[in-house]
Amino acid sequence: MVNPRWADVDRGLFSISVAAELAGLHPQTLRIYEREGLVDPARSAGGTRRYSRRDIDRLAEICTLTADGLNLAGIRRVLALQEETRRLQAEVARLSALTGAIQPAVRRARKPRASGGE
C-alpha cells in the first residue's frame, strides 16, 4: 500500500538536487528563484530545502514563462495573478453553491399565495 503522505502534493519530499533535476534546472537557479520569492520550499528540521510536487509543477511553469521571454518580475506578476484567479474562482464556486442552496426558498417566497375568502 502506498503511504498516504505521498499523496500530499504540498509535502516537501525532494532535496534541491532532485528538484533541480526533475525541473531541468541547476540547483543555483532554484536558490535564485527562492530568493526572488518565486518558490518557497519547506525546510527540514535541519534547515535543508524540501521541494514538494506542487513546487516542481511551479518550477515547470516558471521554465515555460522564461522560455516565453518573461523576466523574473514578470513571472512573479503572472504567478500572483494566477493565484488570485484561483482564489476568485473558488469564491465564485462557493457563492454559486450558496445561491443554489437558497434558490428554492426564494422561489417559494415569490410564489403568489392563494387568497382566502376575499
Stockholm file with secondary structure:
# STOCKHOLM 1.0

chainA/1-118         MVNPRWADVDRGLFSISVAAELAGLHPQTLRIYEREGLVDPARSAGGTRRYSRRDIDRLAEICTLTADGLNLAGIRRVLALQEETRRLQAEVARLSALTGAIQPAVRRARKPRASGGE
#=GR chainA/1-118 SS CCCGGGGCTTSCCBCHHHHHHHHTSCHHHHHHHHHTTSCCCEECTTCCEEBCHHHHHHHHHHHHHHHTTCCHHHHHHHHHHHHHHHHHHHHHHHHHHHHHHHHHHHHHHHSCCCCSCC
#=GC SS_cons         CCCGGGGCTTSCCBCHHHHHHHHTSCHHHHHHHHHTTSCCCEECTTCCEEBCHHHHHHHHHHHHHHHTTCCHHHHHHHHHHHHHHHHHHHHHHHHHHHHHHHHHHHHHHHSCCCCSCC
//
